[in-house]
Amino acid sequence: MKNGRRKERRTARRFHVTWKVTVTGIDFREGGRLLNLSSTGAFFHLRKEPDLGAALEIEIIVPFKKKNRMKYTATVVRVEDTATGAGVAMKFDDLRPVFAEG
């Protein structure tokens, strides 16, 4: 660490959005709010914490597209405690989402 800052390891451009998400897995289903999205992963807020390393499906509702649902399978790579739940970072298993109308 130099000058108190961590080196940025992300290589993909992040887009800051506030779209709705649903995260689903074995014995886990939770709705939340997407905070940022890149081609390799996503960061969002949930009330309930998933397990670190869990394999989950994330469904992102894109408000301005006809096929407005993007689905990815992903792995939980970071969980941060927040005052109202958890900040969750996931890495996508495949960089191409499945699109569907909703």
C-alpha positions in Angstrom: 0.0 0.0 0.0 1.4 3.3 -1.0 0.1 6.6 0.5 -2.6 4.7 2.3 -4.3 3.5 -0.9 -4.8 0.0 -2.2 -3.9 -0.7 -5.8 -6.9 -1.0 -8.0 -7.1 -4.6 -9.3 -10.2 -4.3 -11.4 -9.6 -4.1 -15.1 -13.2 -3.9 -16.4 -15.0 -0.6 -16.5 -17.8 -0.3 -13.9 -21.1 1.3 -14.4 -22.9 2.8 -11.4 -26.7 1.9 -11.6 -29.5 1.3 -9.1 -31.4 -1.5 -10.9 -33.4 -4.2 -9.1 -31.8 -7.7 -8.8 -32.9 -11.1 -7.6 -30.3 -13.5 -6.3 -31.1 -17.2 -6.1 -29.4 -20.3 -5.0 -30.0 -23.5 -3.0 -31.9 -22.3 0.1 -31.3 -18.7 -0.8 -33.5 -16.1 -2.6 -33.2 -12.4 -2.0 -34.1 -9.2 -3.8 -31.9 -6.2 -3.7 -30.4 -3.2 -5.5 -27.5 -3.3 -8.0 -24.9 -0.7 -7.2 -22.4 -1.3 -10.0 -22.0 -3.6 -12.9 -19.0 -4.5 -15.2 -18.5 -7.1 -17.9 -16.9 -9.5 -15.3 -19.1 -9.0 -12.2 -21.5 -7.0 -10.1 -21.8 -5.4 -6.7 -25.2 -5.0 -5.0 -26.9 -4.6 -1.7 -29.1 -7.3 -0.1 -30.8 -7.5 3.3 -29.6 -11.1 3.9 -25.9 -12.2 3.5 -25.0 -15.1 1.2 -22.1 -17.3 2.0 -18.7 -16.3 0.6 -17.9 -18.7 -2.3 -21.6 -19.5 -2.9 -22.6 -20.3 -6.5 -25.7 -18.2 -7.2 -27.8 -16.9 -10.1 -28.3 -13.2 -10.4 -31.2 -11.7 -12.4 -30.8 -8.0 -13.2 -33.8 -6.0 -14.3 -32.7 -3.5 -16.9 -35.4 -0.8 -17.0 -35.0 0.4 -20.6 -34.8 -2.7 -22.7 -37.5 -4.9 -24.2 -35.7 -8.0 -23.2 -35.2 -6.4 -19.8 -33.8 -9.3 -17.7 -30.2 -10.4 -17.7 -29.3 -13.6 -15.9 -25.8 -14.7 -14.9 -24.5 -17.5 -12.8 -21.8 -16.2 -10.5 -19.7 -16.8 -7.4 -19.8 -14.6 -4.3 -16.2 -13.2 -3.9 -16.8 -10.5 -1.2 -19.4 -9.8 1.5 -19.4 -6.5 3.4 -21.5 -5.8 6.5 -23.7 -2.6 6.1 -26.1 -1.0 8.5 -29.1 -2.5 6.6 -27.7 -5.8 5.3 -24.8 -6.8 3.1 -22.8 -5.4 0.2 -22.1 -8.4 -2.1 -19.6 -8.7 -4.9 -20.0 -11.5 -7.4 -17.8 -12.7 -10.3 -19.7 -13.9 -13.3 -19.0 -17.5 -14.5 -19.7 -16.6 -18.1 -19.3 -13.0 -19.5 -22.4 -13.3 -21.7 -25.7 -13.0 -19.9 -28.9 -14.8 -20.8 -31.6 -12.3 -21.9 -35.3 -12.7 -21.3 -38.4 -10.6 -21.3 -40.1 -10.0 -18.0 
